[in-house]
Amino acid sequence: MVLKKLGLLVLVILLSGCGAKEEKITNCTISGLYSENMSVKANYKITSKGKYVTFVESTEEMAVFDDETRKDYYNKAQEQASFFKNIEYYDAYIDISDKTIRSVVTIDYAHINMNDLLKVNPMMKDYLKNGKIKVDDMIEAYKNIGASCS
C-alpha cells in the first residue's frame, strides 16, 4: 500500500512538473484625453513565467477627431509596423475606422529571435537580461508612460 502511494506521488510530481512555475498575467492600462483632438485607451497584457515575460498583447485605440491628423497617425503606425513584419512571433494589426485607429500587437517573447528584434529595435537591449526580459522591468516601463498595472 505504501509503495502504491509512493508510486502515485512520483507520478503526480512527474506529470505536474516538479517546481514548474505558473503563468501570471499582468494588465497595464492607459486611458485619457491627450489633447482636445485625441484620446487614447490602451491595454498591455503581459504574460510571465517566473521572473520573465513570455508573451505580450498590446491593444491601443486612439480616437483622433481631425481627419488629416488621424490619417497621419495611421500612416506612421503602418510604417512602424512594417519594420517588424519579417520577424517571426511578432504580429501587428492596425485598422482605421471612422474616428479611431486601433492596433493590436502580439509578441511571443518565449519564441522570438531576440537578435532579429534587436536589429529593428536596438533600445530593447536595455531591457534584456540573459536574452530575456524581466517582468518587473516591463511593468516599470509601462508605468513610466503613465499606465496603471495590476
Buried (B, 14 or more C-beta within 10 A) or exposed (E): EEEEEEEEEEEEEEEEEEEEEEEEEBBBBBEEEEEEEBBBBBBBBBBBBEEBBBBBBBBBBBBBEBEEEBEEBBEEBBEBBEEBEEBEBBBBEBEBEEBBBBBBBBBBBEEBEBEBBEEBBEEEEEBBEEEBBBBEBBBEBBEEEBBEBE
